[in-house]
Protein backbone atom coordinates (compact mmCIF):
# COMPACT_ATOMS: atom_id res chain seq x y z
CA UNK A 1 0.00 0.00 0.00
CA UNK A 2 1.18 3.54 -0.68
CA UNK A 3 -0.04 6.65 1.08
CA UNK A 4 0.35 9.98 -0.67
CA UNK A 5 0.74 13.08 1.44
CA UNK A 6 0.78 16.02 -0.98
CA UNK A 7 3.58 18.36 -0.15
CA UNK A 8 5.07 21.52 -1.44
CA UNK A 9 5.46 21.26 -5.23
CA UNK A 10 5.35 17.47 -5.29
CA UNK A 11 3.90 14.46 -3.54
CA UNK A 12 5.54 12.69 -0.69
CA UNK A 13 4.89 8.99 -1.08
CA UNK A 14 5.11 6.85 2.00
CA UNK A 15 5.56 3.29 0.85
CA UNK A 16 4.27 0.69 3.21
CA UNK A 17 5.11 -2.41 1.21
CA UNK A 18 6.31 -5.40 3.20
CA UNK A 19 9.65 -5.36 1.33
CA UNK A 20 10.24 -1.71 2.22
CA UNK A 21 9.41 -2.30 5.88
CA UNK A 22 11.66 -5.37 5.96
CA UNK A 23 14.55 -3.44 4.42
CA UNK A 24 14.08 -0.60 6.89
CA UNK A 25 13.25 1.98 4.22
CA UNK A 26 10.05 3.15 5.87
CA UNK A 27 11.22 3.20 9.45
CA UNK A 28 14.16 5.40 8.44
CA UNK A 29 11.79 8.19 7.37
CA UNK A 30 11.30 10.86 9.97
CA UNK A 31 8.30 13.14 10.33
CA UNK A 32 7.04 15.64 12.86
CA UNK A 33 3.36 16.26 13.45
CA UNK A 34 1.99 19.37 15.14
CA UNK A 35 -0.82 17.54 16.86
CA UNK A 36 -3.95 18.19 18.89
CA UNK A 37 -5.16 14.91 20.40
CA UNK A 38 -8.70 16.34 20.64
CA UNK A 39 -8.89 16.75 16.83
CA UNK A 40 -10.14 13.82 14.75
CA UNK A 41 -8.20 14.86 11.64
CA UNK A 42 -5.03 15.10 13.68
CA UNK A 43 -5.61 11.69 15.32
CA UNK A 44 -6.34 10.11 11.92
CA UNK A 45 -3.22 11.62 10.37
CA UNK A 46 -1.09 10.33 13.24
CA UNK A 47 -2.65 6.87 12.79
CA UNK A 48 -1.87 6.91 9.04
CA UNK A 49 1.76 7.78 9.73
CA UNK A 50 2.05 5.03 12.32
CA UNK A 51 0.34 2.51 10.05
CA UNK A 52 2.95 3.39 7.43
CA UNK A 53 5.65 2.40 9.90
CA UNK A 54 6.63 5.97 10.79
CA UNK A 55 6.78 6.93 14.45
CA UNK A 56 6.77 10.71 14.15
CA UNK A 57 7.91 13.27 16.64
CA UNK A 58 4.64 14.50 18.14
CA UNK A 59 4.42 18.12 19.19
CA UNK A 60 1.22 18.87 21.06
CA UNK A 61 1.18 22.47 19.98
CA UNK A 62 -1.40 23.56 22.56
CA UNK A 63 1.05 22.55 25.30
CA UNK A 64 4.16 23.64 23.37
CA UNK A 65 3.11 26.35 20.91
CA UNK A 66 5.41 27.27 18.04
CA UNK A 67 7.33 30.51 18.25
CA UNK A 68 6.91 33.17 15.57
CA UNK A 69 9.76 31.88 13.39
CA UNK A 70 8.46 28.31 13.48
CA UNK A 71 4.89 29.33 12.72
CA UNK A 72 6.02 31.48 9.79
CA UNK A 73 8.18 28.63 8.45
CA UNK A 74 5.26 26.20 8.68
CA UNK A 75 2.97 28.59 6.80
CA UNK A 76 5.48 29.41 4.06
CA UNK A 77 6.65 25.84 3.55
CA UNK A 78 3.07 24.54 3.47
CA UNK A 79 2.20 27.25 0.91
CA UNK A 80 -0.76 28.51 2.92
CA UNK A 81 -1.69 31.98 4.05
CA UNK A 82 -2.38 32.76 7.69
CA UNK A 83 -6.09 33.04 6.84
CA UNK A 84 -6.03 29.56 5.28
CA UNK A 85 -4.31 28.16 8.38
CA UNK A 86 -6.54 29.76 11.01
CA UNK A 87 -9.10 27.55 12.70
CA UNK A 88 -12.56 29.03 13.12
CA UNK A 89 -14.60 26.27 14.80
CA UNK A 90 -14.26 25.99 18.58
CA UNK A 91 -11.90 28.95 18.86
CA UNK A 92 -12.08 32.67 19.72
CA UNK A 93 -11.95 33.41 15.95
CA UNK A 94 -15.13 35.55 15.83
CA UNK A 95 -14.75 37.16 19.25
CA UNK A 96 -11.28 38.37 18.22
CA UNK A 97 -12.78 39.87 15.06
CA UNK A 98 -10.75 37.62 12.76
CA UNK A 99 -13.84 36.99 10.63
CA UNK A 100 -13.51 40.55 9.31
CA UNK A 101 -11.96 40.26 5.81
CA UNK A 102 -9.98 43.46 6.40
CA UNK A 103 -7.92 41.82 9.17
CA UNK A 104 -4.40 41.47 7.77
CA UNK A 105 -2.06 38.47 7.92
CA UNK A 106 0.10 39.99 10.65
CA UNK A 107 -2.92 40.35 12.96
CA UNK A 108 -3.92 36.74 12.29
CA UNK A 109 -0.38 35.53 13.05
CA UNK A 110 -0.32 37.52 16.30
CA UNK A 111 -3.67 36.00 17.30
CA UNK A 112 -2.38 32.49 16.50
CA UNK A 113 0.68 33.08 18.67
CA UNK A 114 -1.44 34.35 21.59
CA UNK A 115 -4.14 31.67 21.12
CA UNK A 116 -2.56 28.50 19.63
CA UNK A 117 -6.02 26.88 19.41
CA UNK A 118 -6.44 29.13 16.35
CA UNK A 119 -3.75 27.17 14.48
CA UNK A 120 -5.38 24.74 12.08
CA UNK A 121 -4.04 21.22 12.39
CA UNK A 122 -2.33 19.06 11.79
CA UNK A 123 0.88 20.23 10.16
CA UNK A 124 3.10 17.33 9.11
CA UNK A 125 6.78 18.03 8.44
CA UNK A 126 8.87 15.38 6.70
CA UNK A 127 12.63 14.95 6.86
CA UNK A 128 12.84 16.27 3.32
CA UNK A 129 11.47 19.58 4.51
CA UNK A 130 8.06 19.13 2.94
CA UNK A 131 5.19 20.40 5.02
CA UNK A 132 1.52 19.61 4.68
CA UNK A 133 -1.40 21.25 6.44
CA UNK A 134 -3.74 18.28 6.26
CA UNK A 135 -6.93 20.15 7.19
CA UNK A 136 -6.35 22.74 4.43
CA UNK A 137 -5.72 19.94 1.96
CA UNK A 138 -9.02 18.29 2.91
CA UNK A 139 -10.95 21.58 2.46
CA UNK A 140 -9.30 22.16 -0.92
CA UNK A 141 -10.16 18.67 -2.14
CA UNK A 142 -13.81 19.04 -0.98
CA UNK A 143 -14.02 22.35 -2.86
CA UNK A 144 -12.58 20.75 -6.01
CA UNK A 145 -15.16 17.95 -5.83
CA UNK A 146 -18.11 20.30 -5.21
CA UNK A 147 -20.50 20.69 -8.13
CA UNK A 148 -19.91 23.83 -10.18
CA UNK A 149 -22.76 26.31 -10.09
Short mmCIF file of the C-alpha atoms (twelve columns), coordinates in Angstrom:
data_MODEL
# 
_entry.id   MODEL 
# 
loop_
_atom_site.group_PDB 
_atom_site.id 
_atom_site.type_symbol 
_atom_site.label_atom_id 
_atom_site.label_alt_id 
_atom_site.label_comp_id 
_atom_site.label_asym_id 
_atom_site.label_seq_id 
_atom_site.Cartn_x 
_atom_site.Cartn_y 
_atom_site.Cartn_z 
_atom_site.pdbx_PDB_model_num 
ATOM 1   C CA . UNK A 1   0.000   0.000  0.000   1 
ATOM 2   C CA . UNK A 2   1.180   3.538  -0.680  1 
ATOM 3   C CA . UNK A 3   -0.041  6.649  1.078   1 
ATOM 4   C CA . UNK A 4   0.354   9.977  -0.669  1 
ATOM 5   C CA . UNK A 5   0.744   13.084 1.439   1 
ATOM 6   C CA . UNK A 6   0.777   16.020 -0.977  1 
ATOM 7   C CA . UNK A 7   3.583   18.358 -0.146  1 
ATOM 8   C CA . UNK A 8   5.074   21.522 -1.442  1 
ATOM 9   C CA . UNK A 9   5.464   21.264 -5.228  1 
ATOM 10  C CA . UNK A 10  5.347   17.469 -5.288  1 
ATOM 11  C CA . UNK A 11  3.905   14.463 -3.544  1 
ATOM 12  C CA . UNK A 12  5.541   12.690 -0.685  1 
ATOM 13  C CA . UNK A 13  4.891   8.993  -1.082  1 
ATOM 14  C CA . UNK A 14  5.114   6.851  1.999   1 
ATOM 15  C CA . UNK A 15  5.565   3.295  0.849   1 
ATOM 16  C CA . UNK A 16  4.272   0.693  3.207   1 
ATOM 17  C CA . UNK A 17  5.111   -2.406 1.211   1 
ATOM 18  C CA . UNK A 18  6.306   -5.395 3.200   1 
ATOM 19  C CA . UNK A 19  9.646   -5.364 1.330   1 
ATOM 20  C CA . UNK A 20  10.242  -1.709 2.225   1 
ATOM 21  C CA . UNK A 21  9.408   -2.304 5.885   1 
ATOM 22  C CA . UNK A 22  11.657  -5.375 5.957   1 
ATOM 23  C CA . UNK A 23  14.553  -3.445 4.421   1 
ATOM 24  C CA . UNK A 24  14.080  -0.601 6.888   1 
ATOM 25  C CA . UNK A 25  13.249  1.982  4.222   1 
ATOM 26  C CA . UNK A 26  10.049  3.148  5.868   1 
ATOM 27  C CA . UNK A 27  11.220  3.200  9.454   1 
ATOM 28  C CA . UNK A 28  14.156  5.402  8.438   1 
ATOM 29  C CA . UNK A 29  11.794  8.192  7.373   1 
ATOM 30  C CA . UNK A 30  11.295  10.862 9.972   1 
ATOM 31  C CA . UNK A 31  8.299   13.145 10.331  1 
ATOM 32  C CA . UNK A 32  7.041   15.643 12.859  1 
ATOM 33  C CA . UNK A 33  3.360   16.257 13.453  1 
ATOM 34  C CA . UNK A 34  1.989   19.367 15.144  1 
ATOM 35  C CA . UNK A 35  -0.824  17.541 16.860  1 
ATOM 36  C CA . UNK A 36  -3.947  18.190 18.886  1 
ATOM 37  C CA . UNK A 37  -5.162  14.905 20.400  1 
ATOM 38  C CA . UNK A 38  -8.704  16.337 20.636  1 
ATOM 39  C CA . UNK A 39  -8.886  16.746 16.833  1 
ATOM 40  C CA . UNK A 40  -10.143 13.822 14.746  1 
ATOM 41  C CA . UNK A 41  -8.202  14.863 11.641  1 
ATOM 42  C CA . UNK A 42  -5.029  15.103 13.684  1 
ATOM 43  C CA . UNK A 43  -5.609  11.693 15.318  1 
ATOM 44  C CA . UNK A 44  -6.338  10.106 11.923  1 
ATOM 45  C CA . UNK A 45  -3.221  11.619 10.374  1 
ATOM 46  C CA . UNK A 46  -1.095  10.334 13.241  1 
ATOM 47  C CA . UNK A 47  -2.654  6.873  12.794  1 
ATOM 48  C CA . UNK A 48  -1.873  6.912  9.042   1 
ATOM 49  C CA . UNK A 49  1.763   7.777  9.732   1 
ATOM 50  C CA . UNK A 50  2.053   5.033  12.317  1 
ATOM 51  C CA . UNK A 51  0.336   2.514  10.052  1 
ATOM 52  C CA . UNK A 52  2.945   3.385  7.428   1 
ATOM 53  C CA . UNK A 53  5.651   2.403  9.900   1 
ATOM 54  C CA . UNK A 54  6.628   5.969  10.794  1 
ATOM 55  C CA . UNK A 55  6.780   6.934  14.455  1 
ATOM 56  C CA . UNK A 56  6.775   10.714 14.149  1 
ATOM 57  C CA . UNK A 57  7.907   13.269 16.642  1 
ATOM 58  C CA . UNK A 58  4.643   14.502 18.136  1 
ATOM 59  C CA . UNK A 59  4.418   18.120 19.191  1 
ATOM 60  C CA . UNK A 60  1.216   18.872 21.055  1 
ATOM 61  C CA . UNK A 61  1.176   22.474 19.977  1 
ATOM 62  C CA . UNK A 62  -1.402  23.562 22.555  1 
ATOM 63  C CA . UNK A 63  1.046   22.548 25.299  1 
ATOM 64  C CA . UNK A 64  4.155   23.644 23.374  1 
ATOM 65  C CA . UNK A 65  3.111   26.353 20.907  1 
ATOM 66  C CA . UNK A 66  5.405   27.265 18.035  1 
ATOM 67  C CA . UNK A 67  7.329   30.505 18.255  1 
ATOM 68  C CA . UNK A 68  6.914   33.171 15.574  1 
ATOM 69  C CA . UNK A 69  9.761   31.879 13.389  1 
ATOM 70  C CA . UNK A 70  8.464   28.307 13.480  1 
ATOM 71  C CA . UNK A 71  4.886   29.328 12.716  1 
ATOM 72  C CA . UNK A 72  6.017   31.479 9.785   1 
ATOM 73  C CA . UNK A 73  8.183   28.630 8.451   1 
ATOM 74  C CA . UNK A 74  5.262   26.201 8.675   1 
ATOM 75  C CA . UNK A 75  2.969   28.590 6.796   1 
ATOM 76  C CA . UNK A 76  5.482   29.413 4.059   1 
ATOM 77  C CA . UNK A 77  6.649   25.838 3.549   1 
ATOM 78  C CA . UNK A 78  3.067   24.538 3.471   1 
ATOM 79  C CA . UNK A 79  2.204   27.249 0.913   1 
ATOM 80  C CA . UNK A 80  -0.759  28.510 2.923   1 
ATOM 81  C CA . UNK A 81  -1.695  31.980 4.049   1 
ATOM 82  C CA . UNK A 82  -2.380  32.760 7.691   1 
ATOM 83  C CA . UNK A 83  -6.089  33.044 6.845   1 
ATOM 84  C CA . UNK A 84  -6.034  29.562 5.275   1 
ATOM 85  C CA . UNK A 85  -4.313  28.164 8.379   1 
ATOM 86  C CA . UNK A 86  -6.539  29.763 11.006  1 
ATOM 87  C CA . UNK A 87  -9.096  27.554 12.696  1 
ATOM 88  C CA . UNK A 88  -12.562 29.027 13.122  1 
ATOM 89  C CA . UNK A 89  -14.601 26.272 14.799  1 
ATOM 90  C CA . UNK A 90  -14.262 25.986 18.577  1 
ATOM 91  C CA . UNK A 91  -11.903 28.946 18.858  1 
ATOM 92  C CA . UNK A 92  -12.083 32.670 19.715  1 
ATOM 93  C CA . UNK A 93  -11.953 33.412 15.953  1 
ATOM 94  C CA . UNK A 94  -15.126 35.546 15.828  1 
ATOM 95  C CA . UNK A 95  -14.751 37.158 19.250  1 
ATOM 96  C CA . UNK A 96  -11.280 38.372 18.221  1 
ATOM 97  C CA . UNK A 97  -12.778 39.872 15.058  1 
ATOM 98  C CA . UNK A 98  -10.747 37.617 12.760  1 
ATOM 99  C CA . UNK A 99  -13.842 36.991 10.629  1 
ATOM 100 C CA . UNK A 100 -13.507 40.551 9.307   1 
ATOM 101 C CA . UNK A 101 -11.955 40.263 5.807   1 
ATOM 102 C CA . UNK A 102 -9.976  43.459 6.402   1 
ATOM 103 C CA . UNK A 103 -7.916  41.815 9.173   1 
ATOM 104 C CA . UNK A 104 -4.398  41.468 7.775   1 
ATOM 105 C CA . UNK A 105 -2.059  38.475 7.916   1 
ATOM 106 C CA . UNK A 106 0.098   39.988 10.653  1 
ATOM 107 C CA . UNK A 107 -2.918  40.355 12.963  1 
ATOM 108 C CA . UNK A 108 -3.917  36.738 12.291  1 
ATOM 109 C CA . UNK A 109 -0.377  35.528 13.048  1 
ATOM 110 C CA . UNK A 110 -0.317  37.521 16.304  1 
ATOM 111 C CA . UNK A 111 -3.670  35.998 17.297  1 
ATOM 112 C CA . UNK A 112 -2.380  32.492 16.499  1 
ATOM 113 C CA . UNK A 113 0.681   33.084 18.671  1 
ATOM 114 C CA . UNK A 114 -1.438  34.350 21.588  1 
ATOM 115 C CA . UNK A 115 -4.136  31.669 21.116  1 
ATOM 116 C CA . UNK A 116 -2.564  28.497 19.634  1 
ATOM 117 C CA . UNK A 117 -6.017  26.878 19.409  1 
ATOM 118 C CA . UNK A 118 -6.444  29.130 16.353  1 
ATOM 119 C CA . UNK A 119 -3.753  27.168 14.484  1 
ATOM 120 C CA . UNK A 120 -5.380  24.744 12.082  1 
ATOM 121 C CA . UNK A 121 -4.044  21.223 12.392  1 
ATOM 122 C CA . UNK A 122 -2.326  19.058 11.787  1 
ATOM 123 C CA . UNK A 123 0.876   20.233 10.158  1 
ATOM 124 C CA . UNK A 124 3.103   17.328 9.107   1 
ATOM 125 C CA . UNK A 125 6.779   18.031 8.438   1 
ATOM 126 C CA . UNK A 126 8.873   15.382 6.697   1 
ATOM 127 C CA . UNK A 127 12.628  14.951 6.857   1 
ATOM 128 C CA . UNK A 128 12.836  16.267 3.317   1 
ATOM 129 C CA . UNK A 129 11.467  19.581 4.507   1 
ATOM 130 C CA . UNK A 130 8.058   19.128 2.944   1 
ATOM 131 C CA . UNK A 131 5.193   20.403 5.021   1 
ATOM 132 C CA . UNK A 132 1.519   19.615 4.676   1 
ATOM 133 C CA . UNK A 133 -1.400  21.253 6.441   1 
ATOM 134 C CA . UNK A 134 -3.740  18.284 6.262   1 
ATOM 135 C CA . UNK A 135 -6.930  20.148 7.194   1 
ATOM 136 C CA . UNK A 136 -6.348  22.735 4.427   1 
ATOM 137 C CA . UNK A 137 -5.717  19.936 1.964   1 
ATOM 138 C CA . UNK A 138 -9.023  18.286 2.908   1 
ATOM 139 C CA . UNK A 139 -10.951 21.582 2.458   1 
ATOM 140 C CA . UNK A 140 -9.299  22.163 -0.921  1 
ATOM 141 C CA . UNK A 141 -10.164 18.668 -2.141  1 
ATOM 142 C CA . UNK A 142 -13.807 19.044 -0.980  1 
ATOM 143 C CA . UNK A 143 -14.023 22.354 -2.865  1 
ATOM 144 C CA . UNK A 144 -12.577 20.749 -6.006  1 
ATOM 145 C CA . UNK A 145 -15.163 17.946 -5.835  1 
ATOM 146 C CA . UNK A 146 -18.106 20.300 -5.207  1 
ATOM 147 C CA . UNK A 147 -20.500 20.687 -8.135  1 
ATOM 148 C CA . UNK A 148 -19.907 23.829 -10.180 1 
ATOM 149 C CA . UNK A 149 -22.763 26.314 -10.090 1 
# 
